[in-house]
């Protein structure tokens, strides 16, 4: 923030004056309010949503998932998405292992396959989705980044 000159508690932007020394409380107040809002938004974005509390993301929403490995018990972070039951058709979702029946659910009534409910790796590089075998403990929203032109 550039140092602004002020007189009578107003900067040159808020009151046309000549050059004076110090900070404008109006500008400082506006800056402080903006910073508080940004900090609040950042704190909310960094807050982990616990799966045990029933917190699940929207279907197919890319998130960062905190996963407990099924074999070693170690924690790791994975880009993932949650698929609710009977929400995405299997032919609309790139599945890796069609031999594994745990990745799809057959619907006799509609005669089609659904992607099995659960957490899936979310890779934008490969055209394949892998079911996460570990326990997803919680998740974070991906940050929304605005790029200025």
GUGU-560035 format. One record per residue (C-alpha): residue number from 1; residue in one letter; x negated, z, y negated. Coordinates in pm, 1 decimal. Layout:
<recs>
{NUM, A, {X, Z, Y}} ...
</recs>
This chain:
<recs>
{1, X, {0.0, 0.0, 0.0}} {2, X, {-139.3, -96.4, -339.1}} {3, X, {-174.8, 177.6, -598.3}} {4, X, {102.2, 138.6, -850.6}} {5, X, {89.8, 253.9, -1213.2}} {6, X, {376.2, 458.4, -1352.8}} {7, X, {522.3, 642.9, -1651.5}} {8, X, {823.8, 874.1, -1656.5}} {9, X, {823.2, 875.2, -1274.1}} {10, X, {873.3, 496.8, -1252.5}} {11, X, {624.4, 224.8, -1165.9}} {12, X, {587.0, -99.9, -1355.2}} {13, X, {820.5, -259.9, -1103.0}} {14, X, {1093.2, -3.5, -1177.2}} {15, X, {1030.5, 31.7, -1550.3}} {16, X, {842.6, -222.7, -1756.7}} {17, X, {554.1, -23.9, -1904.4}} {18, X, {188.8, -68.8, -1975.4}} {19, X, {-82.8, 58.9, -1739.0}} {20, X, {-65.6, 426.8, -1634.6}} {21, X, {-242.0, 625.4, -1361.2}} {22, X, {-82.3, 775.1, -1048.3}} {23, X, {171.4, 691.7, -776.7}} {24, X, {535.7, 605.5, -834.5}} {25, X, {766.7, 852.0, -654.1}} {26, X, {1033.7, 582.4, -619.1}} {27, X, {793.2, 350.0, -437.0}} {28, X, {649.8, 639.6, -233.9}} {29, X, {999.7, 748.2, -132.3}} {30, X, {1089.0, 395.5, -22.7}} {31, X, {760.9, 362.7, 168.6}} {32, X, {811.3, 704.3, 333.1}} {33, X, {1167.2, 612.8, 442.0}} {34, X, {1046.6, 282.9, 588.3}} {35, X, {762.9, 455.0, 779.0}} {36, X, {1000.8, 722.1, 915.0}} {37, X, {1231.9, 448.1, 1041.9}} {38, X, {942.7, 264.9, 1210.4}} {39, X, {817.3, 586.3, 1375.2}} {40, X, {1168.3, 665.4, 1501.3}} {41, X, {1202.0, 314.7, 1648.6}} {42, X, {859.0, 340.5, 1813.4}} {43, X, {936.8, 684.2, 1961.8}} {44, X, {1261.7, 548.6, 2106.1}} {45, X, {1084.7, 246.0, 2253.3}} {46, X, {817.4, 464.5, 2416.8}} {47, X, {1067.4, 711.5, 2565.0}} {48, X, {1081.9, 677.1, 2942.3}} {49, X, {1423.6, 630.7, 3098.2}} {50, X, {1441.7, 825.7, 3424.3}} {51, X, {1614.3, 653.9, 3715.2}} {52, X, {1717.4, 995.9, 3853.3}} {53, X, {1928.9, 1046.8, 3539.5}} {54, X, {2119.2, 727.6, 3616.3}} {55, X, {1934.7, 529.0, 3352.5}} {56, X, {1909.4, 166.3, 3458.9}} {57, X, {1833.4, -139.0, 3244.6}} {58, X, {2063.9, -437.5, 3207.1}} {59, X, {2064.2, -676.4, 3504.3}} {60, X, {1748.2, -891.9, 3510.7}} {61, X, {1612.4, -729.5, 3189.5}} {62, X, {1231.1, -728.9, 3189.9}} {63, X, {1096.4, -372.5, 3162.4}} {64, X, {784.3, -174.2, 3247.4}} {65, X, {857.0, 34.7, 3557.4}} {66, X, {673.4, 350.1, 3664.5}} {67, X, {643.5, 313.5, 4042.5}} {68, X, {533.9, 564.6, 4308.0}} {69, X, {355.5, 377.9, 4586.7}} {70, X, {532.6, 398.5, 4922.8}} {71, X, {203.8, 433.5, 5109.3}} {72, X, {-42.2, 623.1, 4889.5}} {73, X, {195.1, 811.9, 4660.5}} {74, X, {-6.0, 695.3, 4357.4}} {75, X, {173.3, 602.4, 4036.7}} {76, X, {134.2, 261.1, 3878.2}} {77, X, {309.9, 52.6, 3613.4}} {78, X, {468.7, -280.5, 3702.3}} {79, X, {660.3, -535.9, 3497.6}} {80, X, {995.0, -534.8, 3674.3}} {81, X, {1369.0, -594.8, 3657.7}} {82, X, {1662.6, -420.8, 3821.5}} {83, X, {1919.7, -625.5, 4011.5}} {84, X, {2260.3, -455.6, 4056.6}} {85, X, {2459.3, -530.0, 4373.8}} {86, X, {2623.9, -873.2, 4393.0}} {87, X, {2513.3, -976.0, 4045.2}} {88, X, {2273.0, -1267.1, 4109.3}} {89, X, {2308.6, -1537.0, 4371.8}} {90, X, {2005.4, -1570.9, 4596.7}} {91, X, {1976.5, -1945.0, 4531.3}} {92, X, {1942.5, -1867.3, 4157.3}} {93, X, {1653.8, -1627.9, 4216.1}} {94, X, {1314.4, -1729.6, 4355.3}} {95, X, {1274.4, -1519.1, 4668.4}} {96, X, {943.9, -1503.5, 4853.6}} {97, X, {1040.3, -1406.5, 5204.4}} {98, X, {1369.5, -1548.9, 5324.0}} {99, X, {1286.1, -1424.9, 5675.3}} {100, X, {1316.6, -1066.9, 5546.3}} {101, X, {1687.3, -977.4, 5548.9}} {102, X, {1632.2, -689.8, 5305.7}} {103, X, {1591.3, -932.7, 5014.7}} {104, X, {1940.0, -1084.8, 5043.2}} {105, X, {2290.8, -970.8, 5124.7}} {106, X, {2539.5, -1208.6, 5284.4}} {107, X, {2895.4, -1215.0, 5149.3}} {108, X, {3126.8, -1346.5, 5425.1}} {109, X, {3425.3, -1365.1, 5192.5}} {110, X, {3248.2, -1600.9, 4950.3}} {111, X, {3010.0, -1751.1, 5208.6}} {112, X, {2701.0, -1701.9, 4996.2}} {113, X, {2394.6, -1483.2, 4969.3}} {114, X, {2332.9, -1231.2, 4691.2}} {115, X, {1994.4, -1096.9, 4585.5}} {116, X, {1963.7, -749.4, 4737.1}} {117, X, {2017.8, -461.0, 4497.1}} {118, X, {1700.7, -294.9, 4377.7}} {119, X, {1388.7, -326.6, 4167.6}} {120, X, {1196.3, -653.5, 4166.0}} {121, X, {860.5, -756.6, 4023.0}} {122, X, {919.4, -972.9, 3718.5}} {123, X, {653.0, -1239.7, 3698.6}} {124, X, {680.3, -1516.4, 3443.0}} {125, X, {370.8, -1685.8, 3585.4}} {126, X, {487.7, -1747.9, 3941.7}} {127, X, {814.6, -1890.5, 4066.3}} {128, X, {845.1, -1610.6, 4320.9}} {129, X, {1004.6, -1265.4, 4298.5}} {130, X, {884.3, -977.2, 4515.5}} {131, X, {1096.1, -672.8, 4595.0}} {132, X, {923.9, -349.5, 4488.5}} {133, X, {872.9, -135.5, 4796.5}} {134, X, {775.5, 182.9, 4614.1}} {135, X, {1007.2, 428.4, 4438.4}} {136, X, {1080.3, 342.2, 4075.5}} {137, X, {1079.8, 674.2, 3889.6}} {138, X, {1144.0, 550.6, 3537.1}} {139, X, {1112.2, 258.2, 3301.8}} {140, X, {1037.0, 159.0, 2944.0}} {141, X, {1181.6, -123.4, 2740.5}} {142, X, {935.8, -398.0, 2654.3}} {143, X, {847.7, -392.7, 2284.8}} {144, X, {1025.6, -647.6, 2069.0}} {145, X, {755.8, -834.1, 1878.4}} {146, X, {845.4, -1037.0, 1574.0}} {147, X, {602.6, -1314.1, 1490.1}} {148, X, {587.4, -1418.8, 1127.6}} {149, X, {555.2, -1788.8, 1061.9}} 
</recs>
